């Protein structure tokens, strides 16, 4: 069951006009929200990021936060599975094909749910492979826009190489993955690239840094060079659907000793504990 423009329906019955600006121009934004035990994870933070993306494309938010919560609760309730991930998608609506913003046009709002499956256990034990590529995307990667063709092409490079992710390098520095944020570890220090217009501000990225601070783990947020990535002792991938995963092979060369490292193991355990505690409703919303 999905939600589309005020109605709940089976996804097979859903359709949009061909002149929807999301279809014609990719003129819209989206958000992905993990749901554990039928409770959205860090919903306030996801809705804040959604608002940031809407502001970035000058599109008015069709709902306030309470209305979003109510809609998401209904979508979760009407779909199977304790763990799901919600995909919500907002476009500028239906209008004649013209690059300029249409006037007095209602946005298209689409929400669907899919099963949320944890990363395969063997991948957490042995790690995943990644490749590198030049980050050739637009300069507003901080906006979660639905026009994802550059990310699609970069992610396909990983698929072609039988890898899990493509790690992106721009002007000699790490930005992020094609569909993830990237951390590295060197000399037992967790390193994260700083937020900027060249990377998506990941919710899991924030959680990892909160957990590192709360655990008094040595960590730094600063620019990370391509050389540092290639010489890293550990590389970690984070996203809302993959949580935290170790990268143990980069461009067909081992990362560190080619096995998941100590900081990954530590952070993964901290994340699972935080998630379980949060879902029980026993925290106020911060990792500390």
C-alpha positions in Angstrom: 0.0 0.0 0.0 1.3 3.4 -1.0 0.2 7.0 -0.6 -0.3 9.2 -3.6 -1.8 12.7 -3.6 -4.2 12.2 -0.7 -5.1 8.5 -1.3 -3.9 5.2 -0.1 -3.9 2.4 -2.7 -2.0 -0.7 -3.9 1.1 0.3 -5.7 -0.1 -1.4 -8.8 -2.9 1.1 -9.1 -0.7 4.2 -8.7 0.0 6.4 -11.7 1.0 10.0 -12.4 0.5 12.2 -15.5 3.3 12.3 -18.0 3.6 16.0 -17.5 4.6 15.7 -13.9 7.7 17.8 -13.5 9.4 14.9 -11.6 9.0 12.8 -14.8 9.9 15.6 -17.2 12.6 17.4 -15.4 13.5 15.4 -12.3 12.2 18.5 -10.5 11.7 17.2 -6.9 13.3 15.8 -3.8 13.1 12.6 -1.8 13.8 11.2 1.6 14.5 7.6 2.9 13.6 6.8 6.5 14.4 3.5 8.2 11.7 2.0 10.3 12.5 -0.5 13.2 9.8 -2.3 15.1 7.4 -0.1 13.2 8.9 3.1 14.5 10.7 5.6 12.2 14.3 6.1 13.2 15.3 9.6 13.9 12.3 11.0 12.2 12.8 14.6 13.3 16.2 14.6 11.7 14.9 13.1 8.5 12.1 15.7 8.3 14.6 18.5 8.9 16.7 17.2 6.0 13.6 17.0 3.9 12.8 20.6 4.7 16.4 21.6 3.8 16.0 19.9 0.4 12.7 21.5 -0.3 14.2 24.9 0.6 17.1 24.1 -1.7 14.8 23.8 -4.7 12.3 26.5 -3.6 9.4 24.2 -3.2 6.9 24.7 -0.3 6.6 21.8 2.1 3.0 20.4 1.6 2.7 19.2 5.2 3.9 20.2 8.6 5.8 17.7 10.8 2.7 16.4 12.6 1.0 15.7 9.3 4.1 13.9 8.0 4.2 11.7 11.1 0.5 10.8 10.7 0.9 9.9 7.0 4.1 7.8 7.7 2.4 6.0 10.5 -0.4 5.0 8.2 1.9 3.8 5.5 3.9 1.7 8.0 0.7 0.3 9.5 -0.7 -0.8 6.1 2.5 -2.7 5.1 3.9 -5.9 6.4 7.1 -6.2 8.4 8.3 -4.8 11.7 11.4 -3.3 9.9 10.7 -1.3 6.8 12.1 1.7 4.9 9.9 4.6 3.8 10.6 6.4 0.6 8.9 9.7 0.2 9.0 11.7 -3.0 7.8 15.3 -3.7 7.8 16.9 -7.1 6.7 20.4 -8.2 3.6 18.9 -9.7 1.9 18.7 -13.1 2.2 21.6 -15.6 3.0 22.2 -19.3 6.6 21.6 -20.1 8.4 24.9 -19.3 11.6 25.2 -17.3 10.2 28.1 -15.3 8.3 27.3 -12.1 4.6 26.9 -12.7 2.2 29.1 -10.7 -0.5 27.7 -8.4 0.3 24.0 -9.1 -0.1 21.4 -6.3 3.0 19.3 -5.6 2.9 15.5 -6.2 3.4 13.6 -3.0 4.3 9.9 -3.1 5.1 7.6 -0.2 5.9 3.9 -0.3 7.3 1.3 2.0 9.7 -1.6 1.3 11.1 -4.3 3.6 14.3 -3.2 5.4 16.8 -6.0 5.3 20.0 -5.9 7.3 23.3 -6.2 5.5 24.2 -9.9 5.0 26.0 -11.3 8.0 28.9 -12.6 5.8 29.5 -9.0 4.5 29.9 -7.8 8.1 32.3 -10.6 8.8 34.4 -10.4 5.6 33.7 -6.8 4.5 32.7 -5.4 1.1 34.5 -4.2 -2.0 34.5 -0.7 -3.4 36.1 1.1 -6.3 36.9 4.8 -6.7 35.8 7.2 -9.4 35.9 10.9 -10.1 33.0 12.8 -8.5 31.4 14.4 -11.6 28.0 15.3 -10.1 26.5 18.8 -9.8 27.5 21.2 -7.1 24.4 20.8 -4.8 24.9 17.2 -3.6 23.6 18.4 -0.2 20.1 18.6 -1.7 18.4 15.1 -1.8 17.2 15.6 -5.4 15.3 13.0 -7.4 17.5 13.7 -10.4 20.0 11.0 -9.6 21.4 10.0 -13.0 25.1 10.9 -12.1 24.8 8.7 -8.9 23.1 5.9 -11.0 26.0 5.9 -13.4 28.6 6.0 -10.7 26.9 3.2 -8.7 26.7 1.1 -11.9 30.5 1.3 -12.1 30.6 -0.6 -8.8 28.1 -3.2 -10.1 30.2 -3.7 -13.3 33.3 -4.3 -11.1 31.4 -6.7 -8.8 31.8 -4.2 -5.9 29.3 -2.8 -3.4 30.0 0.9 -3.7 31.8 3.6 -5.7 33.8 6.0 -3.5 34.0 9.5 -5.0 37.0 11.7 -5.3 36.7 15.4 -6.3 39.8 17.6 -6.8 41.9 15.1 -4.9 39.6 14.8 -1.8 37.0 12.3 -0.6 33.4 13.4 -0.9 31.2 10.4 -0.3 29.9 7.2 -1.9 27.5 7.1 -4.8 24.8 6.1 -2.4 26.4 6.4 1.0 28.7 8.4 3.3 32.3 7.3 3.8 34.6 7.4 6.9 38.2 6.2 7.1 40.3 5.1 10.0 44.1 5.9 10.3 46.2 5.2 13.4 43.0 4.5 15.5 41.5 7.9 14.6 38.1 8.0 12.9 38.1 10.5 10.1 35.1 12.1 8.4 34.9 14.6 5.5 33.2 17.8 6.6 29.6 18.5 5.4 29.5 20.8 2.4 27.4 21.3 -0.7 29.4 18.4 -2.3 28.0 15.7 -0.1 24.7 14.6 1.3 24.4 15.3 5.1 23.7 11.7 6.1 21.6 10.9 9.2 23.7 7.8 9.9 26.8 9.9 9.4 25.6 12.1 12.3 24.8 9.1 14.5 28.3 7.7 14.0 29.9 11.0 15.0 27.6 11.2 18.0 28.5 7.7 19.1 32.2 8.3 18.6 32.0 11.4 20.8 29.9 9.7 23.5 32.4 6.8 23.6 35.4 9.1 23.7 36.7 7.7 20.5 39.4 9.7 18.8 37.8 11.3 15.7 38.3 14.3 13.4 36.1 16.0 10.9 38.3 17.4 8.2 39.1 17.2 4.5 40.5 13.7 3.6 42.8 13.4 0.6 42.7 10.6 -1.9 46.1 9.4 -0.7 44.7 9.0 2.8 41.8 7.0 1.5 44.1 4.6 -0.3 46.4 4.3 2.8 43.5 3.9 5.3 43.6 1.2 7.9 39.8 0.9 7.7 37.1 2.3 5.5 33.5 2.5 6.7 30.3 3.0 4.6 27.2 4.4 6.2 23.6 4.9 5.0 20.1 4.7 6.4 19.5 1.3 4.8 23.0 -0.3 5.1 23.7 1.2 8.6 27.5 0.7 9.0 29.5 -1.6 6.7 33.2 -2.3 6.5 35.0 -1.8 3.1 37.9 -4.3 3.0 38.9 -4.0 -0.6 39.4 -0.8 -2.6 40.1 -0.9 -6.3 40.9 -4.6 -5.9 43.6 -3.9 -3.2 43.1 -4.8 0.5 42.2 -2.1 2.9 44.5 -2.5 5.9 44.8 -6.2 6.5 41.8 -6.9 4.3 39.5 -7.6 7.3 37.0 -5.5 9.2 38.8 -3.5 11.7 38.5 -2.8 15.4 36.8 0.6 15.1 34.2 -0.9 12.7 33.5 -3.6 15.2 33.2 -1.1 18.0 31.0 1.3 16.1 28.8 -1.4 14.8 28.1 -2.7 18.3 27.5 0.9 19.6 25.1 1.6 16.7 23.1 -1.6 17.3 22.8 -0.8 21.0 21.8 2.8 20.3 19.2 1.7 17.7 17.7 -0.8 20.1 17.6 1.7 23.0 16.1 4.4 20.8 13.4 2.1 19.4 12.4 1.2 23.0 11.8 4.9 23.5 14.3 5.2 26.3 16.4 8.0 25.0 15.8 11.7 24.3 17.2 11.5 20.8 20.9 11.9 21.1 23.6 9.3 21.2 24.9 10.6 24.5 
